[in-house]
């Protein structure tokens, strides 16, 4: 109950009361305090008197010669300074958020999309907006579409040329579909392969639904050859997929060259087939209210262009 009463008491006065009180405390003179604030002395006197009336305690002793704090005034002073700092911080935070310099951007990441791009983008964002926080959320492209429209995500890095009602998108990277082989028994890394070269090879792919978009892309790409092949193993994530390929359980596919692991038991070959180009896109809602979205989109396009 005491806490509730204290909270209600804080609501009974305004920042003008605090400013007048603090100016008097700093100068111990009502005339000097008035000049410091750029207002009339009578305004300062009324503000302090009104503050005391609202609190129900005398805060400042006045005489013709001196101005001094009462014990209640001294106790109130520390909280008043803290109150002023908090109000200033609240106002500053609002200005920074409104200007797109501070806040939190929730970015969805599809692990089957282009590697290397996300790391560079996150670093550039941190350098450009040091007051902002980038929250990376791992989720597949299909889930990102729903999350963007519902407002659970602010933007997303997805697989494919992405769009739809209520969404905007920009292609950030276009890379060849790569077949990933275990290094044992492989030579000529970088040499293109056809679907016919992959016939009979067991596949190691990511499990559904997380890899839904990537597996649809594989089906479309391999359709003229009768499909990509039979899936021998499914794994819940790219690291385990690659580990199973290294172990020799089958081959897999990736969107572009892997930035890590190529020399660690893996060999990559581009797939020589129509529609074997994998696009990675940035997607965001047209109705996004987060002020960080627009500068983030511009930064992402700049990073993509530099690649």
PyMOL commands that set and color helices and strands:
alter all, ss='L'
color gray80, all
select helices_A, chain A and resi 2-10+15-27+30-37+41-55+71-98+117-128+141-150+195-198+212-225+238-246+292-306
alter helices_A, ss='H'
color red, helices_A
select strands_A, chain A and resi 60-62+67-69+103-109+132-138+155-159+167-182+203-206+231-235+252-255+266-270+277-285
alter strands_A, ss='S'
color yellow, strands_A
deselect
rebuild
show_as cartoon
